[in-house]
């Protein structure tokens, strides 16, 4: 019997976490791991005490035809990465890894070119997480060093002058 590699093992767990998601467009699951210990988990859903889009039966961004990757302020949900970070101590996240899996809510297929939004990238950088592993297909994934996001954010700031 061939043993599942560790990256896919943790991605499988993140994929199970996303099943709690309540978004009608795309659901993500995140887990934060340090020293082979799961520190926290998070999925896409409305803030505590607010109705989820799945409960309301509609998505504001979908109704307005908002393209993927834009105008997240219109979304009711807190992203899975943010929920995982909120549930962990920064002390535990320094040097940790975040595993991220996204699926289309209607088709159940993996989100193509999944990545964290710019706000989640900033939260991940600030939390001290060193690497993000993102599932592309059942057995394929990308590993991103968060230092590259710092450089990316700096270049965006220079480009737009802020």
C-alpha positions as CSV (number, residue, x, y, z in Angstrom):
1,X,0.0,0.0,0.0
2,X,1.3,3.4,-1.0
3,X,1.1,6.0,1.7
4,X,-0.5,9.4,0.8
5,X,2.1,12.2,0.8
6,X,1.8,14.8,3.6
7,X,0.8,17.8,1.4
8,X,-2.2,15.8,-0.1
9,X,-3.0,14.5,3.3
10,X,-3.5,18.0,4.7
11,X,-5.2,19.2,1.5
12,X,-7.7,16.3,1.9
13,X,-8.5,17.5,5.4
14,X,-8.9,21.1,4.1
15,X,-11.2,19.7,1.4
16,X,-13.4,18.1,4.1
17,X,-13.5,21.4,6.0
18,X,-14.8,23.3,2.9
19,X,-17.9,21.1,3.0
20,X,-19.1,23.3,5.9
21,X,-19.0,26.3,3.6
22,X,-22.1,28.3,3.0
23,X,-21.3,30.2,-0.2
24,X,-23.4,29.7,-3.2
25,X,-20.6,30.4,-5.6
26,X,-17.3,28.9,-4.3
27,X,-16.4,27.2,-1.0
28,X,-12.9,27.1,0.4
29,X,-11.5,25.2,3.2
30,X,-8.2,26.1,5.0
31,X,-6.2,24.5,7.7
32,X,-3.1,25.9,9.4
33,X,-0.4,23.3,10.3
34,X,2.8,23.7,12.3
35,X,5.2,20.9,13.2
36,X,2.7,18.4,11.8
37,X,-0.1,19.6,14.2
38,X,-3.3,21.2,12.9
39,X,-3.5,24.6,14.6
40,X,-6.9,25.7,13.2
41,X,-9.4,25.3,10.4
42,X,-11.6,27.7,8.5
43,X,-14.3,27.6,5.9
44,X,-16.2,30.3,3.9
45,X,-19.3,31.6,5.7
46,X,-21.0,34.6,7.1
47,X,-19.9,36.1,10.4
48,X,-21.3,34.5,13.5
49,X,-24.9,35.4,14.1
50,X,-25.6,36.5,10.5
51,X,-27.5,34.6,8.0
52,X,-25.5,32.7,5.4
53,X,-26.2,33.0,1.7
54,X,-27.1,29.3,1.6
55,X,-29.8,30.0,4.3
56,X,-31.1,33.1,2.3
57,X,-31.0,31.2,-1.0
58,X,-29.2,34.0,-2.9
59,X,-25.8,35.6,-3.4
60,X,-25.6,39.3,-3.8
61,X,-22.4,39.1,-5.9
62,X,-24.0,36.6,-8.2
63,X,-27.1,38.7,-8.6
64,X,-25.0,41.7,-9.6
65,X,-22.8,39.6,-11.9
66,X,-19.6,40.5,-10.0
67,X,-16.6,38.9,-11.6
68,X,-14.5,36.5,-9.5
69,X,-11.7,38.2,-7.6
70,X,-13.4,41.6,-7.4
71,X,-15.6,43.6,-5.0
72,X,-15.4,41.3,-2.0
73,X,-16.9,44.0,0.1
74,X,-20.3,42.9,-1.4
75,X,-19.9,39.4,-0.1
76,X,-21.5,38.3,3.2
77,X,-18.8,35.7,3.8
78,X,-15.6,35.7,5.7
79,X,-13.0,33.8,3.7
80,X,-11.7,30.5,4.9
81,X,-8.1,31.8,5.4
82,X,-9.4,34.6,7.6
83,X,-11.5,32.3,9.6
84,X,-8.6,29.9,10.2
85,X,-6.3,32.9,11.2
86,X,-9.0,34.3,13.5
87,X,-9.1,30.9,15.3
88,X,-5.4,30.6,15.9
89,X,-2.8,32.4,18.0
90,X,-0.1,34.3,16.1
91,X,2.5,32.7,18.3
92,X,1.4,29.3,16.9
93,X,1.2,30.6,13.3
94,X,4.7,31.9,13.0
95,X,6.5,29.6,10.6
96,X,3.3,27.5,9.9
97,X,1.8,26.4,6.6
98,X,-1.7,27.1,5.4
99,X,-3.4,24.5,3.1
100,X,-6.2,25.8,0.9
101,X,-8.8,24.0,-1.3
102,X,-11.6,25.6,-3.3
103,X,-14.5,24.1,-5.1
104,X,-17.3,25.5,-7.2
105,X,-20.5,25.3,-5.2
106,X,-22.6,24.3,-8.2
107,X,-20.3,21.8,-10.0
108,X,-18.2,20.6,-7.2
109,X,-15.1,21.0,-9.3
110,X,-11.9,22.5,-8.0
111,X,-11.6,26.2,-8.5
112,X,-9.1,26.8,-11.4
113,X,-6.1,28.9,-10.4
114,X,-7.3,29.2,-6.8
115,X,-5.5,31.7,-4.7
116,X,-6.0,33.9,-1.7
117,X,-7.5,37.4,-2.3
118,X,-5.3,40.4,-1.7
119,X,-6.8,41.0,1.8
120,X,-6.3,37.3,2.8
121,X,-2.8,37.5,1.5
122,X,-2.1,40.4,3.8
123,X,-3.6,38.6,6.8
124,X,-1.5,35.5,6.0
125,X,1.7,37.6,5.7
126,X,0.9,39.4,9.0
127,X,0.1,36.1,10.8
128,X,3.6,34.8,10.2
129,X,2.5,31.9,8.0
130,X,5.5,31.0,5.8
131,X,3.9,29.0,3.0
132,X,0.6,28.3,1.4
133,X,-0.2,25.0,-0.4
134,X,-3.1,25.2,-2.8
135,X,-4.9,22.3,-4.4
136,X,-5.2,22.4,-8.2
137,X,-6.5,18.8,-8.8
138,X,-7.1,15.8,-6.7
139,X,-3.3,15.0,-6.5
140,X,-1.7,18.2,-7.8
141,X,-0.9,21.3,-5.8
142,X,1.2,24.5,-5.8
143,X,3.4,25.6,-2.9
144,X,3.8,29.4,-2.5
145,X,6.3,31.0,-0.2
146,X,4.5,34.0,1.3
147,X,7.6,36.2,0.9
148,X,6.7,36.4,-2.8
149,X,3.4,38.0,-1.8
150,X,5.2,40.7,0.2
151,X,7.1,41.6,-3.0
152,X,3.9,41.4,-5.1
153,X,2.1,43.7,-2.7
154,X,5.0,46.2,-2.7
155,X,5.1,46.2,-6.5
156,X,1.3,46.9,-6.6
157,X,1.7,49.7,-4.2
158,X,4.4,51.3,-6.4
159,X,2.4,50.8,-9.5
160,X,-0.7,52.5,-8.1
161,X,1.2,55.0,-6.0
162,X,-0.2,54.2,-2.5
